């Protein structure tokens, strides 16, 4: 039996037979918005070690944008010319120039890049695992769960799942998309700009480096327009709460070192946190204030057998889905072990397909309130189940480092 996971590679823009269409990151204000050179949060959780180089373009009194000298210097150290990058140099994926390490993350805003057409042409990163990849597990793996039919979320999505949205990005294979969730920021209660997604939605793992032009669209296609109706959709219809560019990203050291096209040994650490800023400046409101909600993250969820139910959100794109509609699955989780020395993954029955990668897994805590406990990482191409990492100390280290980086701002 062949089973492929949902997430970890992508079919490029323009490829025949591509599974899904959705747009990567969003439009930018050139340098008026943000030009970031940042490091990701490492598993250590040390904010000093993981937050060495981040800055935003500053506005002079005449409204022009000035790029801080230290930003230009750091970009120059990496062989990157800002103007050339924005004019298309980012399309060069030469292995020698593909920035990989945590401190290498850069994501200059490029005005107008993520227009409605490009958003709808984005593909899901979707290369599956073989069943043999899961054989020989030394840890605890429960029997494969029965499939649970994904149910379409009623529009407007914002009224039902205001934290859900899509992450868009560019990879060597083309424009790509994942699902994602707005999460609370302990450094800015009620004013979070943090988004949770899968590690493979921001970084290629051991085979490559950081993806480019990463952006988040909350409540994508909020009115649940059909594919036909979306043909002439405006940006306001696709992105009613705007496009938010990632000016900082963090994933685990384990994902960077071990993550692979089918998850690999990095799957138990396949999570990421991005800090975002509005493409067009906006009213000064945070992402949380803009959408009206942000989920807390539970890094100490009960053991899998004690979790009664988990709800998973996502925008599945592979047939029979089209990537434009938000779906949910609800099931009692089981366990999936890739390596006995690594944390056991959650696994539920769910028919969602590629494109749902990175989507939030939500469970009620001891206080009875919903909290994020995982994200979609892998699943079979025949859409029978999904698996996601159990969030522990490594995930908390990534989360805390991104939060603390912006604590004084």
C-alpha positions in Angstrom: 0.0 0.0 0.0 1.4 3.3 -1.0 0.9 6.3 1.2 2.1 9.8 0.7 2.2 12.6 3.1 0.7 15.8 2.6 3.2 18.3 2.7 6.6 18.2 2.0 7.3 19.1 -1.6 5.7 21.0 -4.1 4.6 21.0 -7.6 5.8 24.1 -9.3 3.9 26.8 -11.0 3.0 25.9 -14.5 3.5 22.1 -13.9 0.9 19.9 -15.5 -1.3 18.0 -13.2 -0.6 20.3 -10.3 -2.9 19.7 -7.5 -3.9 23.0 -6.2 -4.2 26.6 -6.8 -3.7 29.2 -4.3 -1.5 32.2 -4.1 1.7 32.6 -2.2 2.5 35.6 -0.3 1.0 39.0 -0.8 1.5 42.3 -2.2 4.0 44.7 -0.6 4.7 48.3 -0.3 8.1 48.0 -1.8 10.4 49.1 1.0 7.6 51.2 2.5 6.4 48.2 4.4 9.3 46.1 5.8 12.6 44.9 4.7 13.7 42.2 7.1 17.0 40.4 7.7 16.3 38.0 10.5 17.2 34.8 12.2 14.8 32.1 13.0 14.1 30.8 16.5 16.3 27.8 17.2 15.3 24.9 19.3 17.4 26.2 22.2 14.9 29.0 22.8 17.8 31.4 23.4 16.5 34.8 22.2 20.0 36.3 22.0 21.3 33.4 20.0 18.3 33.4 17.7 17.6 37.0 17.2 20.7 38.6 15.9 19.7 40.6 12.9 16.3 42.1 12.3 15.2 45.6 11.3 12.5 47.4 9.5 12.8 50.1 6.8 12.5 53.5 8.4 10.4 56.4 7.1 11.9 59.8 6.8 9.9 63.0 7.3 9.2 63.3 3.6 7.7 59.8 3.5 10.5 58.2 1.7 11.9 54.9 3.0 15.4 54.6 4.2 17.0 51.2 4.5 19.2 51.1 7.7 22.9 50.7 6.9 23.2 47.6 9.0 20.5 45.9 6.9 22.2 46.8 3.6 25.5 45.6 5.1 24.1 42.3 6.2 22.4 41.7 2.8 25.7 42.6 1.1 27.4 40.0 3.3 25.1 37.5 1.8 25.7 38.7 -1.7 22.2 40.2 -2.0 21.4 43.5 -3.7 18.0 44.7 -2.4 17.0 46.3 -5.6 18.0 43.4 -7.8 16.3 41.0 -5.3 13.0 42.9 -5.7 13.4 43.0 -9.4 13.5 39.2 -9.7 16.9 38.1 -8.3 15.0 36.1 -5.7 14.1 33.6 -8.5 17.7 32.4 -8.5 17.8 29.1 -6.5 21.4 28.3 -7.1 22.4 25.9 -4.2 25.4 28.0 -3.4 23.2 31.1 -2.9 20.2 29.5 -1.3 20.3 30.8 2.3 19.9 28.0 4.7 21.0 28.6 8.3 18.8 30.1 10.9 20.5 33.5 10.8 20.2 33.7 7.0 16.4 34.3 6.8 15.5 37.3 4.7 12.1 38.3 3.2 12.0 41.8 1.6 8.5 42.9 0.8 7.9 43.1 -2.9 5.0 45.4 -3.8 2.3 43.8 -5.9 3.9 40.3 -6.0 0.9 38.5 -4.6 -2.0 39.6 -6.7 -5.2 37.5 -6.9 -4.1 35.7 -10.0 -0.8 34.6 -8.5 -2.5 33.6 -5.3 -4.9 31.3 -7.2 -2.0 29.7 -9.2 -0.1 28.7 -6.1 0.4 24.9 -5.6 0.4 22.8 -2.5 3.8 21.4 -1.4 2.8 17.8 -1.6 5.1 14.9 -1.9 4.0 11.8 0.0 5.7 9.2 2.0 5.7 5.5 1.1 4.2 3.1 3.6 7.7 1.6 3.9 8.9 4.9 5.4 6.8 4.2 8.5 7.8 0.6 8.9 10.3 -0.5 11.6 9.1 2.2 14.0 10.6 1.6 17.5 8.1 3.8 19.3 4.3 3.4 19.9 2.2 3.5 16.7 -1.6 2.9 17.0 -3.6 1.2 14.3 -4.3 3.4 11.3 -7.5 5.4 12.0 -10.6 5.1 9.8 -11.0 8.0 7.4 -13.1 10.9 8.7 -14.8 13.0 6.0 -13.7 16.6 5.9 -16.5 19.0 6.3 -16.6 22.4 4.6 -16.6 25.3 7.1 -19.7 27.6 6.6 -19.0 31.1 5.4 -18.0 33.5 6.5 -14.9 31.8 7.6 -14.1 34.7 9.9 -17.3 34.2 11.9 -16.4 30.5 12.5 -12.6 30.2 12.4 -11.2 33.7 12.5 -7.7 32.4 13.3 -7.4 30.3 10.1 -5.7 31.4 6.9 -3.2 30.6 4.2 0.6 31.0 3.9 2.0 31.7 0.4 5.6 31.4 -0.6 7.9 30.8 -3.5 10.1 27.7 -3.8 12.4 26.4 -6.6 9.4 24.4 -8.0 7.1 27.5 -8.1 4.5 29.4 -6.1 3.3 27.4 -3.1 0.7 27.5 -0.4 0.0 26.1 3.1 -2.5 26.5 5.8 -1.8 28.4 9.0 -3.2 29.8 12.3 -3.0 33.1 14.1 -1.7 32.4 17.6 -1.4 34.5 20.8 1.9 36.3 21.6 2.8 36.3 25.3 4.9 39.5 24.8 1.9 41.4 23.3 -1.3 40.1 24.9 -4.3 41.0 22.7 -2.0 42.4 20.0 -0.3 39.3 18.4 1.4 39.3 15.0 2.4 35.6 15.2 1.3 32.9 12.8 1.8 29.1 13.3 2.4 26.8 10.4 4.5 23.7 9.4 8.3 23.9 9.2 8.2 22.6 5.6 6.1 25.7 4.7 9.0 28.1 5.4 12.2 25.9 5.0 13.1 23.0 2.7 14.9 21.1 5.5 18.1 19.2 4.9 17.8 19.5 1.1 17.7 23.3 0.9 17.1 26.6 2.7 14.5 29.3 3.4 11.7 29.8 1.0 11.0 33.3 -0.3 8.3 35.9 -0.4 6.5 34.3 2.6 3.1 35.9 3.4 -0.1 35.2 5.3 -3.7 35.8 4.3 -6.2 35.4 7.1 -9.7 34.2 6.2 -8.7 33.5 2.6 -11.8 33.5 0.4 -13.9 34.4 3.4 -17.2 34.1 1.5 -16.4 30.6 0.2 -16.6 31.6 -3.5 -16.5 28.8 -5.9 -13.5 28.3 -8.3 -15.6 29.8 -11.1 -16.6 32.8 -9.0 -13.0 33.4 -8.0 -12.0 33.8 -11.7 -12.7 37.5 -11.5 -12.2 37.9 -7.7 -10.6 41.1 -6.3 -7.9 41.1 -3.7 -10.5 42.3 -1.2 -12.5 39.1 -1.8 -9.5 36.8 -1.6 -7.8 38.7 1.3 -10.5 40.6 3.2 -8.1 41.2 6.1 -5.1 42.0 4.0 -1.8 40.4 3.2 0.7 40.1 5.9 4.4 39.6 5.1 6.7 37.5 7.3 9.5 39.7 8.6 10.7 37.0 10.9 10.5 33.2 10.8 11.5 30.4 13.2 11.6 26.7 12.8 13.4 23.9 14.7 17.1 23.0 14.3 15.9 19.5 13.8 13.7 20.4 10.8 16.6 22.3 9.2 19.0 19.4 9.8 16.7 16.4 9.2 13.5 17.5 7.3 13.0 15.9 4.0 10.5 15.8 1.0 8.4 13.2 2.8 8.9 14.5 6.3 11.7 12.1 7.2 13.2 12.2 10.7 12.3 15.9 10.9 8.5 15.2 10.9 8.2 15.3 14.8 9.7 18.8 14.6 7.9 20.1 11.5 6.5 23.3 12.9 7.2 27.0 12.4 6.3 30.4 13.8 6.4 33.5 11.7 6.0 37.2 12.7 4.1 39.2 10.2 3.6 42.9 9.3 0.8 44.3 7.1 1.8 44.8 3.5 0.2 48.2 3.3 1.0 49.6 6.7 -2.7 49.8 7.7 -4.1 51.5 10.8 -1.5 50.3 13.2 -3.6 47.4 14.4 -2.0 44.1 15.0 -3.0 40.9 13.2 -4.9 39.7 16.2 -6.8 43.0 16.5 -7.5 42.9 12.8 -9.0 39.4 12.8 -10.4 39.6 16.3 -8.8 36.5 17.7 -5.6 34.5 18.3 -5.4 30.9 19.7 -3.1 30.2 22.7 -0.6 27.4 22.2 -0.5 24.4 24.6 3.0 23.0 24.9 1.9 20.6 27.7 -1.1 18.9 26.2 -2.1 15.6 27.8 -0.7 12.3 26.5 -2.4 11.2 23.3 -4.7 8.6 24.9 -6.2 11.3 27.2 -7.1 13.7 24.4 -10.8 13.2 23.7 -11.0 15.1 20.4 -8.9 17.3 18.1 -10.3 19.6 15.3 -8.1 20.2 12.3 -8.5 23.2 9.9 -7.0 23.5 6.4 -7.4 24.4 2.8 -7.0 21.0 1.0 -6.1 21.3 -2.7 -5.6 17.8 -4.1 -8.6 16.1 -5.7 -11.5 16.1 -4.8 -10.7 19.6 -3.3 -9.6 22.7 -5.1 -7.7 24.6 -2.4 -10.1 27.5 -2.3 -12.4 26.2 0.5 -11.7 25.9 4.2 -12.4 22.4 5.7 -12.3 20.8 9.1 -11.9 17.3 10.5 -12.7 16.1 14.0 -11.5 12.9 15.5 -10.0 11.3 18.6 -6.2 11.1 18.0 -4.0 8.1 18.0 -0.2 7.8 18.0 2.4 7.6 15.2 6.0 7.1 15.9 8.7 7.8 13.3 11.7 7.3 15.6 11.5 6.0 19.2 13.9 8.7 20.4 11.7 11.5 19.0 8.3 12.7 20.2 5.4 10.7 19.0 3.1 12.4 16.5 -0.6 12.8 16.8 -2.6 11.0 14.1 -6.3 11.3 13.2 -8.6 10.1 10.5 -9.2 12.8 7.9 -9.8 13.0 4.2 -8.1 16.4 3.7 -5.3 16.4 1.1 -2.3 18.5 0.2 -2.6 22.2 0.9 -3.9 21.6 4.4 -0.3 21.3 5.5 0.5 23.6 8.4 -3.2 23.9 9.4 -3.9 24.2 13.1 -4.9 21.3 15.4 -7.1 22.5 18.2 -8.1 20.8 21.4 -9.7 22.0 24.6 -7.4 22.4 27.6 -8.0 21.7 31.2 -9.8 25.1 31.4 -12.2 24.0 28.7 -10.9 26.6 26.2 -9.5 25.8 22.8 -5.8 25.9 22.2 -3.4 25.0 19.4 -1.7 21.6 20.1 -0.2 20.7 16.7 -0.2 21.4 13.0 -0.7 19.2 9.9 2.7 17.7 8.8 2.2 14.5 6.9 -0.6 12.3 5.6 -1.3 9.8 2.8 -2.0 10.8 -0.7 -5.1 8.7 -0.6 -6.4 11.0 2.0 -7.1 8.6 4.9 -5.3 10.3 7.8 -3.2 13.2 8.9 -0.4 13.4 11.4 1.1 16.4 13.3 3.9 16.9 15.8 3.2 17.0 19.5 4.4 20.4 20.7 7.0 20.3 23.6 10.1 22.1 24.7 11.6 22.5 21.3 8.4 24.0 19.9 8.2 26.3 22.9 11.8 27.4 22.3 11.0 28.4 18.7 7.8 30.2 19.8 9.4 32.1 22.7 12.4 33.2 20.6 10.2 34.8 17.9 7.9 36.4 20.6 10.8 37.7 22.6 12.5 39.2 19.6 9.6 41.6 19.2 8.9 42.0 22.9 10.0 45.6 23.1 8.3 46.8 20.0 
